[in-house]
Amino acid sequence: MSISNIKTKKGFGHGGKNRGGFHRAAPPSNSDGKGSTPARTRLYQMGITTHLDEVAEIVNVYGFHKGEWKRFEKNINFEAFIVMRK
């Protein structure tokens, strides 16, 4: 599932939960994406923030900020995201 295919913050929340299930059952894999606009990327970031604790045991989440990938943190406006199975 691509983050860019999810249309709302609530949708990302469901995607995060579904992604956790996928990552438990599937071989190691990564999911990445960004919104089609900065506002949509921000909505995805809000969804990640909301559900991060639920999936933190299973995946690492990184954000792209100022030309580099960093571990996801609240209060940083990331340009894109990648979710990697631990």
VMD Tcl script that builds the backbone (N, CA, C; Angstrom):
set m [mol new atoms 258]
animate dup $m
set s [atomselect $m all]
$s set {name element resname resid chain x y z} {
  {N N MET 1 A 0.848 -1.166 0.000}
  {CA C MET 1 A 0.000 0.000 0.000}
  {C C MET 1 A 0.892 1.227 0.000}
  {N N SER 2 A 0.649 2.157 -0.871}
  {CA C SER 2 A 1.406 3.388 -0.944}
  {C C SER 2 A 0.715 4.461 -0.125}
  {N N ILE 3 A 1.490 5.223 0.601}
  {CA C ILE 3 A 0.915 6.316 1.380}
  {C C ILE 3 A 0.173 7.272 0.456}
  {N N SER 4 A 0.672 7.479 -0.756}
  {CA C SER 4 A 0.038 8.429 -1.664}
  {C C SER 4 A -1.359 7.998 -2.083}
  {N N ASN 5 A -1.729 6.733 -1.874}
  {CA C ASN 5 A -3.062 6.264 -2.225}
  {C C ASN 5 A -4.072 6.447 -1.102}
  {N N ILE 6 A -3.632 6.869 0.048}
  {CA C ILE 6 A -4.524 7.035 1.185}
  {C C ILE 6 A -5.016 8.475 1.187}
  {N N LYS 7 A -6.334 8.653 1.332}
  {CA C LYS 7 A -6.910 9.963 1.084}
  {C C LYS 7 A -7.143 10.831 2.315}
  {N N THR 8 A -7.155 10.280 3.522}
  {CA C THR 8 A -7.439 11.093 4.699}
  {C C THR 8 A -6.567 10.674 5.859}
  {N N LYS 9 A -6.514 11.514 6.884}
  {CA C LYS 9 A -5.777 11.179 8.089}
  {C C LYS 9 A -6.317 9.885 8.685}
  {N N LYS 10 A -7.640 9.747 8.732}
  {CA C LYS 10 A -8.245 8.529 9.242}
  {C C LYS 10 A -7.816 7.344 8.375}
  {N N GLY 11 A -7.790 7.553 7.080}
  {CA C GLY 11 A -7.349 6.500 6.174}
  {C C GLY 11 A -5.919 6.094 6.451}
  {N N PHE 12 A -5.059 7.049 6.737}
  {CA C PHE 12 A -3.685 6.693 7.057}
  {C C PHE 12 A -3.643 5.888 8.343}
  {N N GLY 13 A -4.483 6.268 9.297}
  {CA C GLY 13 A -4.540 5.518 10.548}
  {C C GLY 13 A -4.881 4.075 10.294}
  {N N HIS 14 A -5.875 3.826 9.467}
  {CA C HIS 14 A -6.219 2.444 9.114}
  {C C HIS 14 A -5.069 1.810 8.346}
  {N N GLY 15 A -4.440 2.582 7.463}
  {CA C GLY 15 A -3.305 2.063 6.705}
  {C C GLY 15 A -2.161 1.673 7.623}
  {N N GLY 16 A -1.919 2.485 8.661}
  {CA C GLY 16 A -0.867 2.161 9.619}
  {C C GLY 16 A -1.150 0.853 10.319}
  {N N LYS 17 A -2.391 0.648 10.727}
  {CA C LYS 17 A -2.754 -0.604 11.386}
  {C C LYS 17 A -2.632 -1.760 10.399}
  {N N ASN 18 A -3.117 -1.559 9.180}
  {CA C ASN 18 A -3.026 -2.611 8.165}
  {C C ASN 18 A -1.573 -2.890 7.819}
  {N N ARG 19 A -0.793 -1.846 7.730}
  {CA C ARG 19 A 0.624 -2.008 7.396}
  {C C ARG 19 A 1.308 -2.834 8.472}
  {N N GLY 20 A 0.951 -2.614 9.752}
  {CA C GLY 20 A 1.525 -3.411 10.831}
  {C C GLY 20 A 1.211 -4.875 10.634}
  {N N GLY 21 A -0.032 -5.202 10.288}
  {CA C GLY 21 A -0.419 -6.585 10.019}
  {C C GLY 21 A 0.348 -7.155 8.845}
  {N N PHE 22 A 0.495 -6.362 7.813}
  {CA C PHE 22 A 1.249 -6.782 6.632}
  {C C PHE 22 A 2.698 -7.076 7.009}
  {N N HIS 23 A 3.302 -6.177 7.767}
  {CA C HIS 23 A 4.709 -6.350 8.125}
  {C C HIS 23 A 4.924 -7.552 9.033}
  {N N ARG 24 A 3.927 -7.928 9.832}
  {CA C ARG 24 A 4.061 -9.123 10.669}
  {C C ARG 24 A 4.083 -10.386 9.810}
  {N N ALA 25 A 3.254 -10.418 8.767}
  {CA C ALA 25 A 3.069 -11.630 7.976}
  {C C ALA 25 A 4.021 -11.732 6.789}
  {N N ALA 26 A 4.477 -10.623 6.281}
  {CA C ALA 26 A 5.270 -10.617 5.051}
  {C C ALA 26 A 6.765 -10.680 5.351}
  {N N PRO 27 A 7.548 -11.046 4.362}
  {CA C PRO 27 A 8.997 -10.975 4.515}
  {C C PRO 27 A 9.401 -9.510 4.721}
  {N N PRO 28 A 10.612 -9.257 5.197}
  {CA C PRO 28 A 11.037 -7.876 5.399}
  {C C PRO 28 A 10.777 -7.030 4.151}
  {N N SER 29 A 10.188 -5.873 4.379}
  {CA C SER 29 A 9.855 -4.995 3.261}
  {C C SER 29 A 9.769 -3.562 3.761}
  {N N ASN 30 A 9.764 -2.636 2.829}
  {CA C ASN 30 A 9.648 -1.215 3.141}
  {C C ASN 30 A 8.431 -0.650 2.438}
  {N N SER 31 A 7.854 0.371 3.031}
  {CA C SER 31 A 6.784 1.131 2.403}
  {C C SER 31 A 7.204 2.591 2.453}
  {N N ASP 32 A 6.988 3.299 1.367}
  {CA C ASP 32 A 7.377 4.702 1.366}
  {C C ASP 32 A 6.315 5.529 0.667}
  {N N GLY 33 A 6.378 6.822 0.873}
  {CA C GLY 33 A 5.442 7.692 0.185}
  {C C GLY 33 A 5.469 9.111 0.681}
  {N N LYS 34 A 4.717 9.919 -0.023}
  {CA C LYS 34 A 4.519 11.306 0.355}
  {C C LYS 34 A 3.209 11.756 -0.254}
  {N N GLY 35 A 2.670 12.829 0.278}
  {CA C GLY 35 A 1.423 13.349 -0.248}
  {C C GLY 35 A 1.626 14.052 -1.577}
  {N N SER 36 A 0.541 14.225 -2.308}
  {CA C SER 36 A 0.616 14.921 -3.593}
  {C C SER 36 A 0.786 16.423 -3.408}
  {N N THR 37 A 0.552 16.910 -2.201}
  {CA C THR 37 A 0.765 18.318 -1.858}
  {C C THR 37 A 1.378 18.361 -0.455}
  {N N PRO 38 A 2.003 19.478 -0.085}
  {CA C PRO 38 A 2.522 19.593 1.287}
  {C C PRO 38 A 1.426 19.409 2.348}
  {N N ALA 39 A 0.229 19.900 2.081}
  {CA C ALA 39 A -0.863 19.751 3.043}
  {C C ALA 39 A -1.237 18.280 3.225}
  {N N ARG 40 A -1.257 17.520 2.144}
  {CA C ARG 40 A -1.591 16.103 2.252}
  {C C ARG 40 A -0.470 15.349 2.977}
  {N N THR 41 A 0.774 15.696 2.712}
  {CA C THR 41 A 1.890 15.079 3.427}
  {C C THR 41 A 1.756 15.358 4.920}
  {N N ARG 42 A 1.340 16.556 5.264}
  {CA C ARG 42 A 1.137 16.910 6.675}
  {C C ARG 42 A 0.026 16.059 7.291}
  {N N LEU 43 A -1.046 15.809 6.554}
  {CA C LEU 43 A -2.110 14.934 7.058}
  {C C LEU 43 A -1.570 13.530 7.330}
  {N N TYR 44 A -0.738 13.023 6.439}
  {CA C TYR 44 A -0.153 11.704 6.641}
  {C C TYR 44 A 0.731 11.716 7.890}
  {N N GLN 45 A 1.487 12.804 8.064}
  {CA C GLN 45 A 2.350 12.905 9.235}
  {C C GLN 45 A 1.519 12.899 10.516}
  {N N MET 46 A 0.383 13.562 10.507}
  {CA C MET 46 A -0.501 13.563 11.671}
  {C C MET 46 A -0.994 12.140 11.960}
  {N N GLY 47 A -1.318 11.396 10.912}
  {CA C GLY 47 A -1.739 10.013 11.087}
  {C C GLY 47 A -0.622 9.140 11.641}
  {N N ILE 48 A 0.586 9.337 11.153}
  {CA C ILE 48 A 1.733 8.593 11.672}
  {C C ILE 48 A 1.907 8.891 13.154}
  {N N THR 49 A 1.867 10.162 13.506}
  {CA C THR 49 A 2.027 10.563 14.898}
  {C C THR 49 A 0.974 9.903 15.783}
  {N N THR 50 A -0.258 9.870 15.312}
  {CA C THR 50 A -1.356 9.297 16.082}
  {C C THR 50 A -1.162 7.809 16.346}
  {N N HIS 51 A -0.638 7.073 15.377}
  {CA C HIS 51 A -0.576 5.615 15.474}
  {C C HIS 51 A 0.831 5.053 15.659}
  {N N LEU 52 A 1.804 5.907 15.855}
  {CA C LEU 52 A 3.191 5.449 15.949}
  {C C LEU 52 A 3.391 4.457 17.090}
  {N N ASP 53 A 2.817 4.714 18.238}
  {CA C ASP 53 A 2.996 3.806 19.377}
  {C C ASP 53 A 2.469 2.408 19.079}
  {N N GLU 54 A 1.399 2.322 18.285}
  {CA C GLU 54 A 0.789 1.028 17.967}
  {C C GLU 54 A 1.683 0.150 17.098}
  {N N VAL 55 A 2.484 0.752 16.248}
  {CA C VAL 55 A 3.293 -0.025 15.306}
  {C C VAL 55 A 4.792 0.026 15.597}
  {N N ALA 56 A 5.186 0.743 16.650}
  {CA C ALA 56 A 6.609 0.960 16.929}
  {C C ALA 56 A 7.377 -0.327 17.235}
  {N N GLU 57 A 6.714 -1.355 17.745}
  {CA C GLU 57 A 7.412 -2.616 18.030}
  {C C GLU 57 A 7.761 -3.369 16.758}
  {N N ILE 58 A 7.025 -3.087 15.701}
  {CA C ILE 58 A 7.131 -3.867 14.473}
  {C C ILE 58 A 7.935 -3.142 13.399}
  {N N VAL 59 A 7.816 -1.820 13.359}
  {CA C VAL 59 A 8.441 -1.048 12.282}
  {C C VAL 59 A 9.215 0.143 12.820}
  {N N ASN 60 A 10.160 0.613 12.009}
  {CA C ASN 60 A 10.830 1.893 12.221}
  {C C ASN 60 A 10.265 2.856 11.189}
  {N N VAL 61 A 10.007 4.077 11.595}
  {CA C VAL 61 A 9.481 5.092 10.681}
  {C C VAL 61 A 10.516 6.202 10.564}
  {N N TYR 62 A 10.814 6.570 9.320}
  {CA C TYR 62 A 11.771 7.639 9.036}
  {C C TYR 62 A 11.091 8.703 8.194}
  {N N GLY 63 A 11.570 9.927 8.343}
  {CA C GLY 63 A 11.071 11.029 7.541}
  {C C GLY 63 A 12.223 11.712 6.818}
  {N N PHE 64 A 11.918 12.268 5.657}
  {CA C PHE 64 A 12.918 12.992 4.860}
  {C C PHE 64 A 12.784 14.474 5.172}
  {N N HIS 65 A 13.882 15.070 5.653}
  {CA C HIS 65 A 13.849 16.474 6.077}
  {C C HIS 65 A 15.198 17.117 5.779}
  {N N LYS 66 A 15.165 18.232 5.065}
  {CA C LYS 66 A 16.385 18.990 4.736}
  {C C LYS 66 A 17.464 18.113 4.112}
  {N N GLY 67 A 17.036 17.304 3.149}
  {CA C GLY 67 A 17.989 16.537 2.362}
  {C C GLY 67 A 18.494 15.250 2.977}
  {N N GLU 68 A 17.915 14.831 4.099}
  {CA C GLU 68 A 18.368 13.569 4.696}
  {C C GLU 68 A 17.222 12.837 5.397}
  {N N TRP 69 A 17.398 11.518 5.542}
  {CA C TRP 69 A 16.430 10.679 6.247}
  {C C TRP 69 A 16.770 10.675 7.720}
  {N N LYS 70 A 15.732 10.889 8.556}
  {CA C LYS 70 A 15.893 10.904 10.007}
  {C C LYS 70 A 14.818 10.024 10.628}
  {N N ARG 71 A 15.100 9.495 11.798}
  {CA C ARG 71 A 14.055 8.769 12.532}
  {C C ARG 71 A 12.900 9.742 12.757}
  {N N PHE 72 A 11.688 9.243 12.564}
  {CA C PHE 72 A 10.487 10.073 12.683}
  {C C PHE 72 A 10.412 10.689 14.074}
  {N N GLU 73 A 10.146 11.988 14.111}
  {CA C GLU 73 A 9.954 12.732 15.355}
  {C C GLU 73 A 8.736 13.625 15.196}
  {N N LYS 74 A 8.061 13.852 16.306}
  {CA C LYS 74 A 6.952 14.805 16.293}
  {C C LYS 74 A 7.513 16.205 16.090}
  {N N ASN 75 A 6.680 17.081 15.549}
  {CA C ASN 75 A 6.973 18.510 15.399}
  {C C ASN 75 A 8.068 18.838 14.389}
  {N N ILE 76 A 8.357 17.925 13.481}
  {CA C ILE 76 A 9.224 18.215 12.336}
  {C C ILE 76 A 8.370 17.980 11.101}
  {N N ASN 77 A 8.329 18.943 10.193}
  {CA C ASN 77 A 7.540 18.787 8.969}
  {C C ASN 77 A 8.370 18.059 7.917}
  {N N PHE 78 A 8.131 16.760 7.808}
  {CA C PHE 78 A 8.852 15.927 6.861}
  {C C PHE 78 A 8.263 16.055 5.459}
  {N N GLU 79 A 9.099 15.792 4.464}
  {CA C GLU 79 A 8.687 15.868 3.061}
  {C C GLU 79 A 8.203 14.527 2.525}
  {N N ALA 80 A 8.631 13.437 3.140}
  {CA C ALA 80 A 8.269 12.079 2.722}
  {C C ALA 80 A 8.548 11.143 3.897}
  {N N PHE 81 A 8.068 9.910 3.766}
  {CA C PHE 81 A 8.198 8.940 4.848}
  {C C PHE 81 A 8.593 7.576 4.301}
  {N N ILE 82 A 9.247 6.796 5.151}
  {CA C ILE 82 A 9.505 5.408 4.839}
  {C C ILE 82 A 9.268 4.597 6.116}
  {N N VAL 83 A 8.591 3.460 5.961}
  {CA C VAL 83 A 8.308 2.555 7.061}
  {C C VAL 83 A 9.067 1.267 6.769}
  {N N MET 84 A 9.921 0.865 7.712}
  {CA C MET 84 A 10.773 -0.311 7.513}
  {C C MET 84 A 10.510 -1.317 8.630}
  {N N ARG 85 A 10.301 -2.549 8.246}
  {CA C ARG 85 A 10.102 -3.616 9.231}
  {C C ARG 85 A 11.383 -3.826 10.026}
  {N N LYS 86 A 11.229 -4.030 11.326}
  {CA C LYS 86 A 12.396 -4.279 12.184}
  {C C LYS 86 A 12.923 -5.683 11.970}
}
mol reanalyze $m
mol bondsrecalc $m
mol representation Tube
mol addrep $m
